[in-house]
Amino acid sequence: MADPYEVLAVSARASEAEIRERYLQLVREFPPDRAPERFAEIRAAFDELRDPKRRLAKQVFSLAADDSLESLAADLRSRLLSARVPSDALLALADSP
């Protein structure tokens, strides 16, 4: 699957409201009856980004091409520092079994 941020043309730091607004703009531009393949791609990207758990996993755990342990640790550290997840979503993740 293509990068959902690229599909929706939003930054990784976009808020949930910005992601939803962009999704609605794209759906108006590419409705399912006129552009079914593009609509499916847009919908899949939105589904991946609207769920806080999946979005956090995408921001934090996607791997880079460089496999060295040091680069993975540095990359993970920077992703954790830059991840924008609402505090209630983090608390829900902490409370889940």
N, C-alpha and C positions, 0 to 999 in steps of 0.2 A: 504494500500500500504506500502511496505517496505520503509525504510529510503533511499531516493535517493542517499545520500552520501555513504551509505554502498553498494548499488547496483553497483555504479560506482567505488567504492573503492578509493574515493578521500576525502580529509579533507574538513571540513566546511569552511576553509580559502582558498581553492583552487581558482585560478583565472578562469575567463571565458575561457581563452585559455587552461588551464590545464584540465578543465572539457570537453571541446570539443575534445582535443587530446585523453583523456581516453575513451570517447565515441567512437571515431573512431577506437581505438585499440580493444575495446570490440565487435564492429560490425564486424570487420575483423575476430575476433575469434569465434563469434556466429552469423553468417549470418542468415537472416530470413528463407532461404530455408532449413537450416540444424537444427536450434534450434529456432523454432518460438516462444515458450513460453519465453525463456531466452531473445530473441531479443525484444519481447514486453515489458518485464520488464526493460530492458536497455533503450529502447526508451522512456518509460514513465518517468523514472528517469531523463533522459536528458531533456525532455520537461519541467519538473518541475524546473530544475536548470538553464536552459538557459534563461528563462524570468526573468529579474532583479526584477520585482514586485513580482512574485511568490517566488523567491529565498529570497528576503528580508522578505516577510511574513513568510516563513518557518524558517528563522533564528531568527526572532524576536517574532513571535506570537504563536509558537507551545508551548503547555502547558506541564508542568512537572506533575508528579504524585502527588506531594505535593500541596494542594490547599490553603494553608494559604496566606493571603493577603501580609504579609511581605516577604514570600519566593517568591511569584510571582513578587513582585516589585523588589527584589534583582536580581532575574533571568532575568527579563526584562532589568534592568539596565546593567547587564553584557553582555547580548546579543546585546544591542544597542552599547556598547563600542567595541564589537568584530566583529560586522557585517562588511563585506567587500563588499560594493556596490559602483560601480563607481559613481563619483560625477554627471555625466550627467544623470544617472538613478535617483539619488535623486532629481535633479532639475526637471526632467520630472514628477516625482511623486508629487512634490510640485506644479507644474503648472497644473496638471490634476484636473478637476472639482470634 
